[in-house]
Amino acid sequence: MSKIAKNMVCLWYDGSAEEITDPDPAAAKRAFNAMMTMRKIDIAMIEAARRG
């Protein structure tokens, strides 16, 4: 069985990072901090964190 690298590129990522590059620094920070706690990325939770 092969090991998966921790920094493996996500194949579904479309290049859009609008949640963590929001012009509102507080919203971007909330989204980024939420994302950094996730083992698997949950877009709905990131969007909810961004909204506050």
Backbone as a ProteinNet text record, in pm:
[ID]
protein_1_A
[PRIMARY]
MSKIAKNMVCLWYDGSAEEITDPDPAAAKRAFNAMMTMRKIDIAMIEAARRG
[TERTIARY]
84.6	0	89.6	57.9	140.2	92.8	187.1	156.1	117.5	23.1	-17.1	57.6	120.5	194.1	98.4	144.2	60.7	32.6	121	103.3	55.1	-19.5	-71.5	-166.5	-156.2	-241.3	-383.2	-477.8	-618.1	-663.8	-715.9	-751.6	-882.4	-967.3	-1092.7	-1081.2	-970.5	-953.6	-951.5	-1037.6	-1051.5	-970.1	-887	-804.8	-870.5	-994.7	-1067.7	-1050.8	-1004.7	-989.1	-1056.7	-1175.3	-1240.8	-1270.2	-1293.9	-1323.2	-1203.4	-1083.9	-967.1	-895.5	-946.5	-889.8	-994.5	-1090.2	-1197.2	-1137	-1190.3	-1138.8	-1153.2	-1249.7	-1265.8	-1167.4	-1063.6	-961	-1016.2	-1116.8	-1174	-1243.9	-1318.2	-1386.6	-1285.3	-1180.7	-1076.8	-1008.1	-982.3	-915.8	-1004.8	-1134.8	-1227.9	-1229.6	-1236.9	-1240.3	-1110.3	-997.9	-867.7	-852.2	-886.6	-873.4	-962.4	-1083.6	-1173.2	-1112.6	-1059	-1000.7	-881.8	-801.8	-681.5	-712.4	-834.9	-870.3	-923	-942.5	-1007.4	-907.6	-942.9	-865.3	-905.1	-1036	-1090.4	-1160.9	-1138.6	-1194.9	-1346.8	-1416.9	-1563	-1598.2	-1630.4	-1656.6	-1771.5	-1877.6	-1992.2	-1951.2	-1866.4	-1821.8	-1729.3	-1647.5	-1560.1	-1644.1	-1745.3	-1833.3	-1909.6	-1953.1	-2023.4	-1930.9	-1807.5	-1709.8	-1682.9	-1675.6	-1652.9	-1765.3	-1889.3	-2003.8	-2009.8	-1946.2	-1942	-2036.4
-116.8	0	123.7	220.4	340.6	445.8	527.1	635.7	760.4	836.1	961.5	1073.9	1159	1271.3	1367.9	1427.1	1522.5	1647.5	1681.5	1802.4	1770.3	1661.9	1621.4	1726.6	1754.4	1853.2	1800.1	1885.6	1849.6	1858.1	1750.7	1746.6	1817	1846.4	1914.8	2064.8	2114.1	2258.7	2329.5	2431.2	2499.1	2627.8	2655.7	2775.9	2895.1	2881.4	2989.5	2976.1	3082.1	3082.1	3205.3	3234.6	3358.8	3366.7	3253.6	3258.2	3310.1	3266.8	3306.7	3428.3	3482	3604.2	3714.7	3706.3	3805.6	3944.3	4049.1	4184.4	4228.5	4169.9	4198	4109.6	4168.5	4088.1	4000.1	4047.1	3966.6	3842.7	3857.6	3743.9	3643.9	3693.5	3604.8	3528.3	3595.9	3530.4	3422.6	3450.8	3349.2	3226.8	3248.4	3137	3057.9	3128.5	3060.9	2980.3	3040	2969.4	2847	2857.2	2741.3	2631	2668.8	2570.8	2499.2	2571.4	2512.9	2411.7	2408.3	2309.6	2180.2	2178.5	2065.6	1961.4	1837	1727.4	1709.3	1721.3	1720.8	1854.3	1916.8	2048.4	2039.9	2123.3	2131.2	2273.2	2288.4	2419.3	2490.7	2419.3	2481.5	2541	2473.1	2525.9	2645.8	2644.5	2758.8	2880.5	2859.3	2969.9	3024	2935.2	2978.3	3060	3016.6	3091.1	3228	3232.1	3359.3	3458.1	3407.9	3495.3	3542.9	3465.7	3506.9	3439.7
0	0	0	-85.5	-95.6	4.1	49.4	141.3	62.9	113.4	51.1	121.6	43.6	100.1	168.1	279.7	352.4	270	178.9	98.6	-42.6	-56.8	-187.1	-243.7	-369.8	-435.9	-445.3	-414	-421.8	-567	-619.8	-761.2	-793.1	-693.6	-722.4	-706	-655.2	-633.8	-767.8	-782.7	-912.2	-922.4	-822.2	-826.3	-760.7	-721.1	-655.4	-504.9	-443.2	-298	-240.8	-290.5	-251.8	-102.5	-36.1	106.5	186.6	151.6	230.8	172.3	63.2	6.1	2.3	92.1	100.8	125.2	63.2	86.8	232.9	304.3	447.5	523.8	583.4	651	763.2	834.1	942.8	887.7	778	715.9	661.4	597.6	543.8	656.3	767.5	881.5	941.3	954.8	1007.1	917.1	785.9	690.7	695.2	697.6	700.7	829.5	942.7	1070.1	1076.3	1021.6	1018	932.3	816.6	726.2	790	866.3	924.5	1034.4	1084.7	1187.1	1126	995.3	928.7	879.6	903.4	846.1	698.7	672.7	536.9	518.1	406.1	379.9	363.9	437.2	432.1	386.4	260.1	201.4	272.5	305.8	372.3	506.8	580.9	710	691.8	587.8	560.4	523.5	439.8	401.3	522.2	611.2	732.4	822.2	835.7	916.2	854.3	723.3	653.5	681.9	680.8	704.9	850	939.9	1081.1	1166.9
[MASK]
++++++++++++++++++++++++++++++++++++++++++++++++++++

